[in-house]
Amino acid sequence: MKLLDIGFINTIKMNNKNITRKIKILCKRYCRLEIFKNAVIDVKGKLILGNKENSKSKMETRISLNENAELKVNGNFLVGAGSDIRVFQNAKLEIESGYINGYSQIVCASKIRIGKDVAIAREVVIRDTDAHDILYEGYKKVKEVNIGNHVWIGAKAMIMKGVTIGDGAIVAAGAVVTKDVPEKALVAGVPAKVIKTNIEWK
């Protein structure tokens, strides 16, 4: 396991057996990267970790990649302080660009894709897996998640396994998304339902 514990603002360039290429990661105070055997980080743009509103906050920001896991960032992506991103063994998390605000969580056991210009608010949970098996015929514990381009996910929303969110969609604060969301739709509620279509946001 490769463990990097960063306690100051720094640009890290790593080039070892765990990483495919030199990458740009800007880590602010109290960031932790755990990179296990044969895990891959591939950042073509810039990954900024630990962005915080209160400069004196000591909230730790964490990214963990288990064996053979892959994190790919194709553009620029900002991760708010206190967020926790976990990529399990043999899983792949692919991000185009945008940001995820503080205290949010991404749990990737198979595959999660996040598109371009995606705005993810505070305390959002995105996961492609259940924590435990449910014992009934046809049950699948893990299903891929695909979040399209220019999607806005409101505070404390939960994006559950197997969901595809179309381009330009909005997920309202506190929504629990268990089914696909059409392009340019606004969904809200528990479970989330479409309440408006053909929306635009900026």
MARBA-3410 file (N, C-alpha, C, O; in Angstrom, 1 decimal):
202
0.8,-1.2,0.0,0.0,0.0,0.0,0.9,1.2,0.0,1.9,1.3,0.7 ~ 0.5,2.2,-0.8,1.2,3.5,-0.8,0.3,4.5,-0.1,-0.9,4.8,-0.5 ~ 0.8,5.1,1.0,0.1,6.1,1.8,0.8,7.4,1.7,1.9,7.6,2.0 ~ 0.0,8.4,1.3,0.5,9.8,1.3,-0.3,10.6,2.2,-1.6,10.8,2.1 ~ 0.3,11.2,3.2,-0.4,12.0,4.2,0.1,13.5,4.0,1.3,13.7,4.4
-0.7,14.4,3.5,-0.2,15.7,3.1,-0.7,16.7,4.1,-2.0,16.8,4.4 ~ 0.1,17.5,4.7,-0.3,18.5,5.7,-0.1,19.9,5.3,-0.1,20.8,6.1 ~ 0.1,20.1,4.0,0.3,21.5,3.5,-0.1,21.6,2.1,-0.3,20.5,1.4 ~ -0.2,22.8,1.5,-0.6,23.0,0.1,0.6,22.6,-0.7,1.7,23.1,-0.5 ~ 0.4,21.7,-1.6,1.5,21.2,-2.4,1.0,20.6,-3.7,-0.1,20.0,-3.8
1.8,20.7,-4.8,1.5,20.0,-6.0,2.4,18.7,-6.0,3.6,18.8,-5.9 ~ 1.7,17.6,-6.1,2.4,16.3,-6.0,2.6,15.7,-7.4,1.6,15.7,-8.2 ~ 3.8,15.3,-7.7,4.0,14.6,-9.0,4.5,13.2,-8.6,5.6,13.1,-8.1 ~ 3.8,12.2,-9.0,4.2,10.8,-8.6,4.4,10.0,-9.9,3.6,10.2,-10.8 ~ 5.4,9.2,-9.9,5.6,8.3,-11.0,6.2,7.0,-10.5,7.5,6.9,-10.5
5.4,6.1,-10.0,5.9,4.8,-9.5,5.0,3.7,-10.1,4.1,4.0,-10.9 ~ 5.2,2.5,-9.6,4.4,1.4,-10.2,2.9,1.5,-9.9,2.2,0.8,-10.6 ~ 2.5,2.3,-9.0,1.1,2.4,-8.7,0.4,3.4,-9.6,-0.9,3.5,-9.6 ~ 1.1,4.2,-10.3,0.5,5.3,-11.1,1.1,5.3,-12.5,2.3,5.1,-12.7 ~ 0.2,5.5,-13.5,0.6,5.3,-14.9,1.4,6.4,-15.5,2.1,6.2,-16.4
1.3,7.6,-14.9,1.9,8.8,-15.5,2.1,9.8,-14.4,1.5,9.8,-13.3 ~ 2.9,10.9,-14.7,3.0,12.0,-13.8,1.6,12.7,-13.7,1.0,12.9,-14.8 ~ 1.2,13.0,-12.5,-0.2,13.6,-12.4,-0.1,14.9,-11.6,0.9,15.1,-10.8 ~ -1.1,15.7,-11.7,-1.2,16.9,-11.0,-2.3,16.8,-10.0,-3.5,16.8,-10.3 ~ -2.0,16.8,-8.7,-2.9,16.7,-7.6,-2.6,17.9,-6.7,-1.5,17.9,-6.1
-3.5,18.8,-6.5,-3.2,19.9,-5.6,-4.0,19.5,-4.3,-5.2,19.5,-4.2 ~ -3.2,19.2,-3.2,-3.7,18.8,-2.0,-3.6,20.0,-1.0,-2.5,20.5,-0.7 ~ -4.8,20.4,-0.5,-4.7,21.4,0.6,-4.6,20.7,1.9,-4.3,19.5,1.9 ~ -4.6,21.4,3.0,-4.3,20.8,4.3,-5.2,19.6,4.6,-6.4,19.6,4.3 ~ -4.7,18.6,5.3,-5.4,17.4,5.8,-6.1,16.6,4.7,-7.3,16.4,4.7
-5.2,16.2,3.8,-5.7,15.3,2.7,-4.9,14.0,2.9,-3.8,13.9,3.3 ~ -5.6,12.9,2.6,-5.0,11.6,2.7,-5.4,10.7,1.4,-6.5,10.6,1.1 ~ -4.3,10.2,0.8,-4.5,9.3,-0.3,-4.0,7.9,0.1,-2.9,7.8,0.6 ~ -4.8,6.9,-0.1,-4.4,5.5,0.1,-4.4,4.8,-1.2,-5.5,4.7,-1.8 ~ -3.3,4.3,-1.7,-3.2,3.7,-3.0,-2.6,2.3,-2.8,-1.4,2.1,-2.5
-3.4,1.3,-3.0,-3.0,-0.1,-2.8,-2.4,-0.6,-4.1,-2.3,0.0,-5.1 ~ -1.9,-1.9,-4.0,-1.1,-2.5,-5.1,-1.8,-2.5,-6.4,-3.0,-2.8,-6.5 ~ -1.1,-2.0,-7.4,-1.6,-2.0,-8.8,-2.7,-1.1,-9.1,-3.4,-1.2,-10.1 ~ -3.0,-0.2,-8.1,-4.1,0.8,-8.4,-3.5,1.9,-9.3,-2.3,2.1,-9.4 ~ -4.4,2.5,-10.1,-4.0,3.4,-11.1,-4.7,4.8,-10.9,-5.9,4.8,-10.7
-3.9,5.9,-10.9,-4.5,7.2,-10.9,-4.0,7.8,-12.2,-2.8,7.9,-12.5 ~ -5.0,8.3,-13.0,-4.6,9.0,-14.3,-5.4,10.3,-14.4,-6.6,10.3,-14.6 ~ -4.6,11.4,-14.2,-5.2,12.7,-14.2,-4.7,13.5,-15.4,-3.5,13.8,-15.4 ~ -5.5,13.8,-16.3,-5.1,14.6,-17.5,-5.2,16.1,-17.3,-4.5,16.9,-17.9 ~ -6.2,16.5,-16.4,-6.3,17.9,-16.0,-5.7,18.1,-14.7,-4.5,17.9,-14.5
-6.5,18.6,-13.7,-6.0,18.8,-12.4,-7.1,18.3,-11.4,-8.3,18.6,-11.5 ~ -6.6,17.6,-10.3,-7.5,17.2,-9.3,-7.1,18.0,-8.0,-6.0,17.9,-7.5 ~ -8.1,18.7,-7.5,-7.9,19.6,-6.3,-8.6,18.9,-5.1,-9.8,18.8,-5.2 ~ -7.9,18.6,-4.1,-8.5,17.9,-2.9,-8.5,18.8,-1.7,-7.5,19.6,-1.5 ~ -9.6,18.8,-0.9,-9.6,19.4,0.4,-10.0,20.9,0.3,-9.6,21.6,1.2
-10.7,21.3,-0.7,-11.1,22.7,-0.8,-12.1,23.0,0.3,-13.0,22.3,0.5 ~ -11.8,24.1,1.1,-12.7,24.3,2.3,-13.1,25.8,2.4,-12.3,26.7,2.0 ~ -14.3,26.0,2.9,-14.8,27.4,3.1,-14.1,28.1,4.3,-13.9,29.3,4.3 ~ -13.8,27.3,5.4,-13.2,27.8,6.6,-11.7,27.4,6.5,-11.4,26.2,6.6 ~ -10.9,28.4,6.4,-9.4,28.1,6.2,-8.8,27.4,7.4,-7.7,26.8,7.3
-9.4,27.5,8.6,-8.9,26.8,9.8,-9.4,25.4,10.0,-9.1,24.8,11.0 ~ -10.3,25.0,9.2,-10.9,23.6,9.4,-9.8,22.6,9.3,-8.9,22.6,8.5 ~ -9.9,21.5,10.1,-9.0,20.4,10.1,-9.7,19.1,9.6,-9.3,18.0,9.8 ~ -10.8,19.3,8.9,-11.6,18.2,8.4,-10.7,17.5,7.3,-10.3,18.1,6.3 ~ -10.6,16.2,7.5,-9.7,15.4,6.5,-10.5,15.0,5.3,-11.7,14.6,5.3
-9.8,15.1,4.1,-10.4,14.7,2.9,-9.7,13.4,2.4,-8.4,13.4,2.5 ~ -10.4,12.4,2.0,-9.8,11.1,1.8,-10.2,10.5,0.4,-11.3,10.6,-0.1 ~ -9.1,9.9,-0.2,-9.4,9.1,-1.4,-8.6,7.8,-1.2,-7.4,7.8,-0.8 ~ -9.4,6.7,-1.4,-8.8,5.4,-1.2,-9.0,4.5,-2.4,-10.1,4.4,-2.9 ~ -7.9,3.9,-3.0,-8.0,3.0,-4.1,-7.5,1.7,-3.7,-6.3,1.5,-3.4
-8.3,0.7,-3.7,-7.9,-0.7,-3.4,-7.2,-1.3,-4.6,-7.0,-0.7,-5.6 ~ -6.8,-2.6,-4.4,-6.0,-3.2,-5.4,-6.6,-3.2,-6.8,-7.8,-3.5,-6.9 ~ -5.9,-2.9,-7.8,-6.3,-2.9,-9.2,-7.4,-1.9,-9.5,-8.1,-1.9,-10.5 ~ -7.7,-1.0,-8.6,-8.7,0.1,-8.8,-8.1,1.2,-9.7,-6.9,1.3,-9.8 ~ -9.1,1.9,-10.3,-8.6,3.0,-11.2,-9.4,4.2,-11.0,-10.7,4.2,-10.9
-8.7,5.4,-10.8,-9.4,6.7,-10.8,-8.8,7.5,-12.0,-7.6,7.7,-12.1 ~ -9.8,7.9,-12.9,-9.4,8.6,-14.1,-10.1,10.0,-14.1,-11.3,10.0,-14.0 ~ -9.3,11.1,-14.2,-9.9,12.4,-14.2,-9.4,13.0,-15.5,-8.2,13.3,-15.7 ~ -10.4,13.3,-16.4,-10.0,13.8,-17.8,-9.9,15.3,-17.9,-9.2,15.8,-18.8 ~ -10.5,16.0,-16.9,-10.4,17.5,-16.9,-10.0,18.0,-15.5,-9.2,17.3,-14.9
-10.6,19.1,-15.1,-10.4,19.7,-13.8,-11.5,19.3,-12.9,-12.7,19.5,-13.2 ~ -11.2,18.8,-11.7,-12.2,18.4,-10.7,-11.8,18.8,-9.3,-10.7,18.5,-8.9 ~ -12.7,19.4,-8.6,-12.5,19.9,-7.2,-13.2,19.1,-6.2,-14.4,18.8,-6.4 ~ -12.6,18.6,-5.2,-13.2,17.8,-4.1,-13.2,18.6,-2.8,-12.2,19.0,-2.3 ~ -14.4,18.9,-2.3,-14.5,19.7,-1.1,-14.0,19.0,0.2,-14.0,17.7,0.2
-13.6,19.7,1.2,-13.1,19.2,2.4,-14.1,18.3,3.1,-15.3,18.5,3.1 ~ -13.6,17.2,3.7,-14.4,16.3,4.4,-15.0,15.2,3.5,-15.7,14.3,4.0 ~ -14.8,15.3,2.2,-15.4,14.3,1.3,-14.5,13.0,1.4,-13.4,13.0,1.8 ~ -15.2,11.9,1.0,-14.6,10.6,1.2,-14.9,9.8,-0.2,-16.0,9.5,-0.5 ~ -13.8,9.5,-0.9,-14.0,8.8,-2.2,-13.3,7.4,-2.1,-12.1,7.4,-1.8
-14.1,6.4,-2.3,-13.6,5.0,-2.2,-13.8,4.3,-3.5,-14.9,4.2,-4.0 ~ -12.7,3.7,-4.0,-12.8,2.9,-5.2,-12.3,1.5,-4.8,-11.1,1.3,-4.5 ~ -13.2,0.6,-4.9,-12.9,-0.8,-4.4,-12.1,-1.6,-5.4,-11.8,-1.1,-6.5 ~ -11.7,-2.8,-5.0,-10.9,-3.6,-5.8,-11.5,-3.9,-7.2,-12.6,-4.2,-7.3 ~ -10.6,-3.6,-8.2,-11.0,-3.9,-9.6,-12.1,-2.9,-10.2,-12.6,-3.1,-11.3
-12.4,-1.9,-9.4,-13.4,-0.9,-9.8,-12.8,0.3,-10.5,-11.6,0.5,-10.4 ~ -13.7,1.0,-11.2,-13.2,2.2,-12.0,-14.1,3.4,-11.8,-15.3,3.3,-12.0 ~ -13.5,4.5,-11.3,-14.2,5.8,-11.2,-13.7,6.7,-12.3,-12.5,7.0,-12.2 ~ -14.5,7.2,-13.2,-14.1,8.1,-14.3,-14.8,9.4,-14.1,-16.0,9.4,-14.1 ~ -14.1,10.5,-14.1,-14.6,11.8,-13.9,-14.2,12.7,-15.1,-13.0,12.7,-15.4
-15.1,13.5,-15.7,-14.7,14.4,-16.7,-14.3,15.8,-16.1,-13.1,16.1,-16.1 ~ -15.3,16.5,-15.5,-14.9,17.8,-14.9,-16.1,18.3,-14.0,-17.2,17.9,-14.2 ~ -15.8,19.3,-13.2,-16.8,19.8,-12.3,-16.3,19.9,-10.8,-15.1,20.1,-10.6 ~ -17.2,19.7,-9.9,-16.8,19.7,-8.5,-17.8,18.9,-7.6,-18.9,18.7,-8.0 ~ -17.3,18.5,-6.5,-18.1,17.9,-5.4,-17.8,18.6,-4.1,-16.7,18.7,-3.7
-18.8,19.1,-3.5,-18.6,19.9,-2.3,-18.4,19.1,-1.1,-18.4,17.9,-1.1 ~ -18.2,19.8,0.1,-17.7,19.1,1.3,-18.7,18.1,1.9,-19.9,18.1,1.7 ~ -18.1,17.1,2.6,-18.8,16.1,3.3,-19.6,15.1,2.4,-20.5,14.5,2.9 ~ -19.2,15.0,1.2,-19.8,14.1,0.3,-19.1,12.8,0.2,-18.0,12.7,0.7 ~ -19.7,11.8,-0.4,-19.2,10.5,-0.5,-19.4,9.8,-1.8,-20.5,9.8,-2.3
-18.4,9.2,-2.4,-18.5,8.4,-3.6,-18.0,7.0,-3.2,-16.9,6.9,-2.8 ~ -18.9,6.0,-3.4,-18.5,4.6,-3.2,-18.6,3.9,-4.5,-19.7,3.7,-5.0 ~ -17.5,3.4,-5.0,-17.4,2.8,-6.3,-16.9,1.3,-6.2,-15.8,1.1,-5.9 ~ -17.8,0.4,-6.4,-17.5,-1.0,-6.3,-17.3,-1.7,-7.7,-16.7,-2.8,-7.8 ~ -17.8,-1.0,-8.7,-17.8,-1.6,-10.1,-17.4,-0.5,-11.0,-16.2,-0.4,-11.5
-18.3,0.4,-11.4,-18.0,1.5,-12.3,-19.0,2.7,-12.0,-20.2,2.5,-12.0 ~ -18.4,3.9,-11.9,-19.1,5.1,-11.8,-18.5,6.1,-12.8,-17.3,6.3,-12.8 ~ -19.3,6.7,-13.6,-18.8,7.7,-14.5,-19.6,9.1,-14.3,-20.8,9.1,-14.2 ~ -18.8,10.1,-14.1,-19.3,11.5,-13.9,-18.9,12.3,-15.1,-17.7,12.4,-15.4 ~ -19.8,13.0,-15.7,-19.6,13.7,-17.0,-18.9,15.1,-16.8,-18.4,15.4,-15.7
-19.0,15.9,-17.8,-18.4,17.2,-17.8,-19.3,18.3,-17.1,-20.5,18.2,-17.2 ~ -18.7,19.2,-16.5,-19.4,20.4,-15.9,-20.5,19.9,-14.9,-21.6,20.4,-15.0 ~ -20.1,19.0,-14.0,-21.1,18.5,-13.1,-20.9,19.2,-11.7,-19.8,19.3,-11.2 ~ -22.0,19.7,-11.2,-22.1,20.4,-9.9,-22.7,19.5,-8.8,-23.9,19.2,-8.9 ~ -21.9,19.1,-7.9,-22.4,18.2,-6.8,-22.3,19.0,-5.5,-21.2,19.3,-5.1
-23.4,19.1,-4.8,-23.5,20.0,-3.6,-23.0,19.2,-2.4,-22.5,18.1,-2.5 ~ -23.2,19.8,-1.2,-22.7,19.2,0.0,-23.5,18.0,0.5,-24.7,17.9,0.2 ~ -22.7,17.1,1.1,-23.3,15.9,1.8,-24.1,15.0,0.8,-25.0,14.3,1.2 ~ -23.6,15.0,-0.5,-24.2,14.1,-1.4,-23.6,12.7,-1.3,-22.4,12.6,-1.0 ~ -24.4,11.7,-1.6,-23.8,10.3,-1.6,-24.1,9.7,-3.0,-25.2,9.7,-3.5
-23.0,9.2,-3.6,-23.2,8.5,-4.9,-22.6,7.1,-4.7,-21.4,7.0,-4.3 ~ -23.3,6.1,-5.0,-22.8,4.7,-4.8,-23.4,3.7,-5.8,-24.6,3.8,-6.2 ~ -22.6,2.8,-6.2,-23.0,1.8,-7.2,-23.2,0.4,-6.5,-23.3,-0.6,-7.2 ~ -23.3,0.4,-5.2,-23.4,-0.9,-4.5,-24.2,-0.7,-3.2,-24.2,0.4,-2.6 ~ -24.9,-1.8,-2.8,-25.5,-1.8,-1.5,-24.4,-2.3,-0.5,-23.4,-2.8,-0.9
-24.6,-2.0,0.8,-23.6,-2.3,1.8,-23.7,-3.8,2.1,-22.7,-4.4,2.5 ~ -24.9,-4.4,1.9,-25.1,-5.8,2.3,-25.9,-6.5,1.2,-26.6,-5.9,0.4 ~ -25.8,-7.8,1.1,-26.6,-8.6,0.2,-28.0,-8.7,0.7,-28.3,-8.9,1.9 ~ -29.0,-8.6,-0.2,-30.4,-8.9,0.1,-30.8,-10.2,-0.5,-30.5,-10.4,-1.7 ~ -31.3,-11.1,0.2,-31.5,-12.5,-0.2,-32.8,-12.7,-0.9,-33.8,-13.1,-0.3
-32.9,-12.4,-2.2,-34.0,-12.8,-3.0,-33.6,-13.1,-4.5,-32.5,-12.6,-4.9 ~ -34.3,-13.8,-5.2,-33.9,-14.2,-6.5,-33.8,-13.0,-7.5,-34.7,-12.2,-7.5 ~ -32.7,-13.0,-8.2,-32.5,-11.9,-9.2,-31.8,-10.7,-8.6,-31.6,-9.7,-9.4 ~ -31.6,-10.7,-7.3,-31.0,-9.5,-6.7,-29.5,-9.3,-7.2,-28.8,-10.3,-7.3 ~ -29.2,-8.0,-7.4,-27.8,-7.7,-7.8,-27.3,-6.6,-6.8,-27.9,-5.5,-6.7
-26.3,-6.9,-6.1,-25.7,-6.0,-5.1,-25.1,-4.8,-5.8,-25.1,-3.7,-5.2 ~ -24.5,-4.9,-7.0,-23.7,-3.9,-7.6,-24.3,-3.6,-9.0,-24.5,-4.5,-9.8 ~ -24.5,-2.3,-9.3,-24.9,-1.9,-10.7,-24.2,-0.5,-11.0,-24.2,0.3,-10.1 ~ -23.8,-0.4,-12.2,-23.0,0.8,-12.6,-23.9,2.1,-12.5,-25.1,2.1,-12.6 ~ -23.2,3.2,-12.3,-23.9,4.5,-12.2,-23.3,5.4,-13.3,-22.0,5.4,-13.5
-24.1,6.1,-14.0,-23.6,7.0,-15.1,-24.3,8.4,-14.9,-25.5,8.5,-15.0 ~ -23.5,9.4,-14.6,-24.0,10.8,-14.5,-23.6,11.6,-15.7,-22.4,11.7,-16.0 ~ -24.5,12.2,-16.4,-24.3,12.9,-17.7,-23.6,14.2,-17.5,-23.1,14.5,-16.4 ~ -23.5,15.0,-18.6,-22.9,16.3,-18.6,-23.8,17.4,-18.0,-25.0,17.3,-18.2 ~ -23.2,18.4,-17.4,-23.9,19.5,-16.9,-25.1,19.1,-16.0,-26.3,19.6,-16.2
-24.9,18.2,-15.1,-25.9,17.8,-14.1,-25.6,18.5,-12.8,-24.5,18.7,-12.4 ~ -26.7,18.9,-12.2,-26.7,19.6,-10.9,-27.3,18.6,-9.9,-28.5,18.3,-10.0 ~ -26.6,18.3,-8.8,-27.1,17.4,-7.8,-27.1,18.2,-6.5,-26.1,18.6,-6.0 ~ -28.3,18.4,-5.9,-28.5,19.2,-4.7,-28.0,18.6,-3.5,-27.8,17.4,-3.4 ~ -27.9,19.4,-2.4,-27.4,19.0,-1.1,-28.2,17.8,-0.5,-29.4,17.7,-0.6
-27.4,16.9,0.0,-27.9,15.7,0.7,-28.7,14.7,-0.1,-29.4,13.9,0.4 ~ -28.6,14.9,-1.5,-29.2,13.9,-2.4,-28.4,12.6,-2.3,-27.2,12.6,-2.0 ~ -29.1,11.5,-2.7,-28.4,10.2,-2.8,-28.7,9.6,-4.2,-29.8,9.5,-4.6 ~ -27.6,9.2,-4.9,-27.7,8.6,-6.2,-27.3,7.1,-5.9,-26.2,6.8,-5.6 ~ -28.3,6.3,-6.2,-28.1,4.9,-5.8,-27.7,4.0,-7.0,-27.7,4.5,-8.1
-27.4,2.8,-6.8,-26.8,1.9,-7.8,-27.8,1.8,-9.0,-29.0,1.9,-8.9 ~ -27.1,1.6,-10.2,-27.9,1.3,-11.4,-28.5,2.5,-12.1,-29.3,2.3,-13.0 ~ -28.3,3.7,-11.6,-28.9,4.9,-12.1,-28.1,5.6,-13.2,-26.9,5.6,-13.1 ~ -28.8,6.0,-14.2,-28.3,6.9,-15.2,-29.0,8.3,-15.2,-30.2,8.3,-15.2 ~ -28.2,9.3,-15.1,-28.8,10.7,-15.0,-28.5,11.4,-16.3,-27.3,11.5,-16.7
-29.5,11.8,-17.0,-29.3,12.4,-18.4,-28.6,13.8,-18.3,-28.7,14.5,-17.3 ~ -28.1,14.2,-19.4,-27.4,15.6,-19.5,-28.4,16.7,-19.1,-29.6,16.7,-19.5 ~ -27.9,17.6,-18.4,-28.6,18.8,-18.0,-29.7,18.7,-17.0,-30.4,19.6,-16.7 ~ -29.7,17.5,-16.3,-30.8,17.2,-15.3,-30.4,17.9,-14.0,-29.2,18.2,-13.7 ~ -31.4,18.1,-13.2,-31.3,18.6,-11.8,-31.9,17.6,-10.8,-33.0,17.1,-11.0
-31.1,17.3,-9.8,-31.6,16.4,-8.7,-31.8,17.3,-7.5,-30.8,17.9,-7.0 ~ -33.0,17.4,-7.0,-33.3,18.4,-5.9,-32.6,17.9,-4.6,-32.3,16.7,-4.4 ~ -32.5,18.9,-3.7,-31.9,18.6,-2.4,-32.7,17.5,-1.7,-33.9,17.5,-1.7 ~ -32.0,16.5,-1.1,-32.6,15.5,-0.3,-33.3,14.4,-1.1,-33.8,13.5,-0.5 ~ -33.2,14.4,-2.4,-33.8,13.4,-3.2,-33.0,12.1,-3.1,-31.8,12.1,-2.9
-33.7,11.0,-3.2,-33.1,9.7,-3.3,-33.4,9.1,-4.7,-34.5,8.7,-4.9 ~ -32.4,9.0,-5.5,-32.6,8.6,-6.9,-32.3,7.1,-7.0,-31.2,6.7,-6.9 ~ -33.4,6.4,-7.4,-33.3,5.0,-7.5,-33.6,4.5,-9.0,-33.4,3.3,-9.3 ~ -34.1,5.4,-9.8,-34.4,5.1,-11.2,-33.7,6.2,-12.1,-33.3,7.2,-11.7 ~ -33.6,5.8,-13.4,-33.0,6.7,-14.4,-33.7,8.1,-14.4,-34.9,8.2,-14.2
-32.9,9.1,-14.7,-33.4,10.5,-14.8,-33.3,11.0,-16.2,-32.1,10.9,-16.7 ~ -34.3,11.4,-16.9,-34.2,11.9,-18.3,-33.4,13.1,-18.4,-33.2,13.8,-17.4 ~ -32.9,13.4,-19.6,-32.2,14.6,-19.9,-33.1,15.8,-19.5,-34.3,15.8,-19.8 ~ -32.5,16.9,-19.0,-33.1,18.2,-18.7,-34.4,18.0,-17.9,-35.4,18.7,-18.0 ~ -34.4,17.0,-17.0,-35.5,16.8,-16.0,-35.1,17.3,-14.6,-34.0,17.2,-14.3
-36.1,17.7,-13.9,-35.9,18.0,-12.5,-36.6,16.9,-11.7,-37.8,16.7,-11.9 ~ -35.9,16.3,-10.8,-36.5,15.2,-10.0,-36.3,15.6,-8.5,-35.4,16.3,-8.1 ~ -37.3,15.1,-7.7,-37.3,15.4,-6.3,-38.1,14.3,-5.6,-38.9,13.6,-6.2 ~ -37.8,14.2,-4.3,-38.6,13.3,-3.4,-37.9,12.0,-3.1,-36.7,11.8,-3.5 ~ -38.6,11.2,-2.3,-38.0,9.9,-1.8,-39.1,8.9,-2.0,-40.1,8.8,-1.3
-38.9,8.0,-3.0,-37.9,8.0,-4.1,-38.1,9.2,-5.0,-39.3,9.7,-5.2 ~ -37.1,9.6,-5.8,-37.2,10.7,-6.6,-38.1,10.5,-7.8,-38.1,9.4,-8.4 ~ -38.9,11.5,-8.2,-39.8,11.4,-9.3,-39.6,12.7,-10.2,-39.3,13.8,-9.6 ~ -39.9,12.6,-11.4,-39.8,13.8,-12.3,-41.0,14.8,-12.0,-42.1,14.4,-12.0 ~ -40.6,16.0,-11.7,-41.6,17.0,-11.4,-41.6,18.2,-12.4,-42.6,19.0,-12.5
-40.6,18.2,-13.3,-40.6,19.2,-14.4,-39.6,18.7,-15.4,-38.6,18.1,-15.2 ~ -40.0,19.0,-16.7,-39.1,18.6,-17.8,-38.7,19.8,-18.6,-39.2,21.0,-18.4 ~ -37.8,19.6,-19.5,-37.2,20.7,-20.4,-36.7,21.9,-19.6,-37.0,23.0,-20.0 ~ -36.0,21.6,-18.6,-35.4,22.7,-17.8,-34.0,23.1,-18.2,-33.4,22.3,-18.9 ~ -33.6,24.3,-17.8,-32.2,24.7,-18.1,-31.7,25.3,-16.8,-32.5,25.8,-15.9
-30.4,25.2,-16.6,-29.8,25.8,-15.4,-28.4,26.3,-15.7,-27.8,25.8,-16.6 ~ -27.9,27.2,-14.9,-26.6,27.7,-15.1,-26.0,28.1,-13.7,-24.8,28.5,-13.6
END
